[in-house]
């Protein structure tokens, strides 16, 4: 699969051959769903917490005598049946992460890349570099290219000036190749990969 390469001025900069085993697959929704669920579960904070009856601030004194009142038997007001008492079996801090085989994760990334390539939403950029971190200059280039919600994947490292210029533009994310992931690829309309990023991704997924 061949794709044209452009630069930030939208001028042609040659063409590149895409690996069919990475960019030419028929996207499978079930694989993508599994990987996105794994990513979001891993990112979930899991800091939810309620107070049990040993942590609420009432006195632990028995509220009234055991027998002779005609009412139910009770200990203290920290019991779960009382208002502002402790919660029984409520949520506690925990990790929501679960295991997913590495092969499934790699396959998910391949299917995400193939989905963008198949829908014509993949753009190969010659390089994502700027001599100065000028946000206005980059915003003008992005507007002329028609990019609205875009993820830009660079090589092993992102050019510092480009990253600084892009961070103030709404709808643009910039990641190094090692940070490429299914969730971020799918949530953006356009996927832009530099030549260096393409080489790094193909070496990672080969």
Order of alpha helices (4+ residues) and beta strands (2+ residues): beta-beta-alpha-alpha-alpha-beta-alpha-beta-alpha-beta-alpha-beta-alpha
